[in-house]
Amino acid sequence: MQISFSFSAMGFGYMIEHMEEDDETSKGVPPWVELEYAHMRTLAGQGSHVHFTHLSSSSSESLKVKFANMPEGENLSEASCHQAGVLDLIKERLGGSLEKVCLLDPKAEKELSPEDGDGRFEWFLFGDDPPRDRTAELRVLGFPGRRLGPVQMTTDTALGVTKRVVQDKIPLDKIPYIDFPTVTFNAKCLLLGLTIAIYYPVRAGKRRDAIPLHGERQPTHPPTRDARATVRGFEQKF
């Protein structure tokens, strides 16, 4: 998972601190990360700007190609790729001050509220959830914190939910969710017919039209490292 943050200047922007290793074959961003990052642009929407930071030179180039090939006319945010890290950009834009930076932390005492987007914070910084708890790497730096509820979200879902709370002014408890969704599909090979189910141990939010934040009519986000695959309905055919 990644660490990300957003800042507000004539609307909201978002920044994602890239923390995954480059793909061993392509030497760029892994395919599932590309899909997650592209989805963030959809969730942020027009008028927003998503900045991807701490990228290697090869990952930065692969993302630029991915974004350049995204269909035109979609409701996408702007996107920029950077090799600089989060703290470098906080120093550049805020003079190094952490007071206006809100860390979205599952261990924070207070939950995120619409009022947090009214000037209390200028930036919203996201971290990974347990068990890996990469948020701890930022927590020790002294950021003020808020949480998005008790259930783990992927980074793109957290971005979408944060946008709905601080920009659309929808309280957390008014956003409908799908907890621990399962995506099912068929995989047929020679004599065997298998139904494969990918289980996501995370929370997915729904849009106003009841479409989950993870994707289309059902979660279509690529499997996370924590997703667990199960084989159901084993059937042998002759």
C-alpha positions as CSV (number, residue, x, y, z in Angstrom):
1,M,0.0,0.0,0.0
2,Q,1.0,3.6,-0.4
3,I,1.0,6.7,1.7
4,S,-0.8,9.8,0.3
5,F,-1.9,13.3,1.2
6,S,-4.0,16.0,-0.2
7,F,-3.9,19.8,-0.2
8,S,-6.5,22.5,-0.9
9,A,-5.9,25.5,-3.1
10,M,-8.9,26.5,-5.2
11,G,-10.3,23.0,-4.6
12,F,-8.6,19.9,-3.2
13,G,-5.5,18.2,-4.5
14,Y,-4.1,14.8,-3.5
15,M,-0.6,13.5,-3.2
16,I,0.4,9.8,-3.1
17,E,3.7,8.8,-1.6
18,H,4.7,5.7,-3.6
19,M,6.0,2.9,-1.4
20,E,5.9,-0.2,-3.6
21,E,8.9,-1.8,-5.2
22,D,9.3,-1.4,-9.0
23,D,8.0,-4.4,-11.1
24,E,10.9,-6.8,-11.6
25,T,10.1,-7.3,-15.3
26,S,9.1,-3.8,-16.5
27,K,11.1,-1.9,-13.9
28,G,8.1,0.4,-13.6
29,V,5.0,0.6,-11.4
30,P,3.4,-2.8,-10.9
31,P,0.2,-3.3,-13.0
32,W,-2.1,-3.4,-10.0
33,V,-0.7,-0.2,-8.7
34,E,-1.2,1.5,-12.1
35,L,-4.9,0.5,-11.9
36,E,-5.2,1.8,-8.4
37,Y,-3.5,5.1,-9.3
38,A,-5.7,5.5,-12.4
39,H,-8.8,4.9,-10.2
40,M,-7.7,7.7,-7.8
41,R,-7.9,10.2,-10.7
42,T,-11.5,9.1,-11.3
43,L,-12.4,9.4,-7.6
44,A,-10.8,12.8,-7.3
45,G,-12.6,14.1,-10.4
46,Q,-12.2,17.2,-12.5
47,G,-11.0,20.3,-10.7
48,S,-8.6,18.2,-8.5
49,H,-5.0,17.4,-9.0
50,V,-3.3,14.1,-7.9
51,H,0.4,14.2,-7.3
52,F,2.4,10.9,-7.2
53,T,5.6,11.3,-5.3
54,H,8.8,9.3,-4.4
55,L,8.8,7.5,-7.7
56,S,11.9,6.0,-9.3
57,S,12.7,7.5,-12.7
58,S,11.4,4.4,-14.5
59,S,8.2,4.3,-12.4
60,S,7.6,8.0,-13.1
61,E,7.9,7.4,-16.9
62,S,5.6,4.3,-16.9
63,L,2.9,6.2,-15.0
64,K,3.1,9.1,-17.4
65,V,2.5,6.7,-20.3
66,K,-0.4,5.1,-18.5
67,F,-2.0,8.4,-17.8
68,A,-1.4,9.7,-21.3
69,N,-3.3,6.6,-22.7
70,M,-6.4,7.0,-20.4
71,P,-9.6,7.8,-22.5
72,E,-10.3,11.4,-23.0
73,G,-13.6,12.9,-21.9
74,E,-13.7,11.1,-18.6
75,N,-14.2,13.0,-15.3
76,L,-10.5,12.8,-14.4
77,S,-8.4,14.9,-12.2
78,E,-5.1,16.2,-13.3
79,A,-2.0,14.1,-12.4
80,S,1.7,14.8,-11.9
81,C,4.6,12.4,-11.2
82,H,7.4,13.4,-8.9
83,Q,10.7,11.8,-7.7
84,A,10.7,14.0,-4.6
85,G,9.1,12.7,-1.4
86,V,6.3,13.8,0.9
87,L,8.4,15.7,3.4
88,D,10.3,17.5,0.6
89,L,7.0,18.8,-0.8
90,I,5.7,19.8,2.6
91,K,8.9,21.8,3.1
92,E,8.5,23.4,-0.4
93,R,4.8,24.3,0.0
94,L,4.3,24.8,3.7
95,G,7.8,25.7,4.9
96,G,8.0,22.3,6.7
97,S,5.1,23.1,9.1
98,L,3.0,20.1,10.0
99,E,0.1,22.0,11.6
100,K,-2.0,22.2,8.5
101,V,-1.4,18.6,7.5
102,C,-3.9,16.0,8.7
103,L,-2.7,12.4,9.0
104,L,-5.5,9.9,8.2
105,D,-4.6,7.4,10.9
106,P,-6.6,4.4,12.1
107,K,-5.2,5.0,15.6
108,A,-6.3,8.6,15.8
109,E,-8.8,9.5,18.5
110,K,-11.1,11.7,16.3
111,E,-12.9,10.8,13.1
112,L,-12.7,13.0,9.9
113,S,-15.6,15.4,9.7
114,P,-16.8,17.9,7.0
115,E,-15.5,20.8,9.2
116,D,-12.0,19.5,8.7
117,G,-12.2,20.8,5.1
118,D,-13.2,24.3,6.2
119,G,-9.7,25.6,6.8
120,R,-8.5,23.6,9.8
121,F,-6.3,21.6,7.5
122,E,-4.8,22.3,4.1
123,W,-3.4,18.9,3.5
124,F,-4.7,15.3,4.1
125,L,-2.1,12.6,4.5
126,F,-3.1,8.9,4.2
127,G,-1.3,5.9,5.6
128,D,-1.6,2.2,5.3
129,D,-3.7,0.2,7.8
130,P,-2.6,-2.7,10.1
131,P,-1.1,-5.2,10.0
132,R,1.8,-3.5,8.1
133,D,1.0,-0.1,9.7
134,R,3.1,2.1,7.4
135,T,1.3,5.0,9.0
136,A,3.6,4.6,11.9
137,E,6.4,6.0,9.8
138,L,4.5,9.3,9.7
139,R,2.8,9.2,13.0
140,V,6.1,9.6,14.9
141,L,6.7,12.9,13.1
142,G,3.8,14.6,15.0
143,F,1.1,15.1,12.4
144,P,-2.4,15.9,13.9
145,G,-4.6,13.0,13.0
146,R,-8.1,11.8,12.0
147,R,-9.4,8.4,11.2
148,L,-11.9,7.1,8.6
149,G,-13.6,4.6,10.9
150,P,-12.6,1.2,12.3
151,V,-12.4,-0.8,9.0
152,Q,-9.4,-0.9,6.7
153,M,-9.7,0.8,3.3
154,T,-7.4,0.7,0.3
155,T,-5.7,3.9,-0.5
156,D,-7.9,4.8,-3.5
157,T,-11.1,4.2,-1.4
158,A,-9.7,6.3,1.4
159,L,-9.0,9.1,-1.1
160,G,-12.6,8.9,-2.4
161,V,-14.1,8.8,1.1
162,T,-12.0,11.8,2.2
163,K,-13.1,13.8,-0.8
164,R,-16.7,13.1,-0.1
165,V,-16.3,14.2,3.6
166,V,-14.2,17.3,3.3
167,Q,-15.4,18.6,-0.1
168,D,-18.9,17.2,-0.6
169,K,-19.6,17.7,3.2
170,I,-21.0,14.2,3.7
171,P,-20.4,12.8,7.3
172,L,-18.6,9.5,7.5
173,D,-21.7,7.8,9.1
174,K,-23.8,8.9,6.1
175,I,-21.7,7.2,3.5
176,P,-22.9,3.7,2.6
177,Y,-20.2,1.0,2.4
178,I,-19.7,-2.6,1.4
179,D,-17.5,-4.4,3.9
180,F,-15.3,-7.2,2.8
181,P,-16.6,-7.5,-0.8
182,T,-16.0,-10.7,-2.8
183,V,-15.5,-10.7,-6.6
184,T,-16.4,-14.0,-8.3
185,F,-15.5,-15.1,-11.8
186,N,-15.1,-18.4,-13.7
187,A,-11.8,-20.0,-14.7
188,K,-12.1,-23.0,-17.0
189,C,-9.2,-25.2,-17.8
190,L,-9.5,-28.4,-19.8
191,L,-11.5,-31.0,-17.8
192,L,-12.0,-28.7,-14.8
193,G,-14.6,-26.0,-14.2
194,L,-13.7,-23.7,-11.3
195,T,-15.4,-20.7,-9.8
196,I,-12.8,-18.4,-8.3
197,A,-13.7,-15.8,-5.7
198,I,-11.3,-13.0,-4.7
199,Y,-12.1,-11.8,-1.2
200,Y,-11.0,-8.3,-0.2
201,P,-10.5,-7.8,3.6
202,V,-11.3,-4.1,3.3
203,R,-14.2,-1.6,3.2
204,A,-15.5,-0.3,-0.1
205,G,-17.7,2.8,-0.2
206,K,-20.6,3.4,-2.6
207,R,-21.2,6.4,-4.7
208,R,-24.5,8.2,-4.6
209,D,-25.8,5.9,-7.4
210,A,-24.9,2.8,-5.3
211,I,-21.8,2.1,-7.4
212,P,-19.0,1.0,-5.1
213,L,-16.0,3.4,-4.9
214,H,-13.8,0.4,-5.9
215,G,-15.1,0.5,-9.4
216,E,-18.2,-0.3,-11.5
217,R,-21.2,-2.3,-10.4
218,Q,-19.0,-4.4,-8.2
219,P,-15.5,-3.9,-6.8
220,T,-13.1,-4.2,-9.8
221,H,-10.0,-3.0,-8.0
222,P,-7.1,-5.3,-8.7
223,P,-6.4,-7.8,-5.9
224,T,-4.4,-6.3,-3.0
225,R,-1.6,-8.2,-1.4
226,D,-4.0,-9.1,1.4
227,A,-6.8,-10.4,-0.9
228,R,-7.4,-14.1,-0.4
229,A,-8.5,-16.3,-3.2
230,T,-10.9,-19.2,-2.6
231,V,-12.0,-22.0,-5.0
232,R,-15.8,-22.6,-4.9
233,G,-18.1,-25.0,-6.7
234,F,-15.4,-27.5,-7.8
235,E,-16.9,-29.5,-10.6
236,Q,-15.3,-32.1,-12.8
237,K,-16.6,-32.3,-16.4
238,F,-16.1,-35.2,-19.0
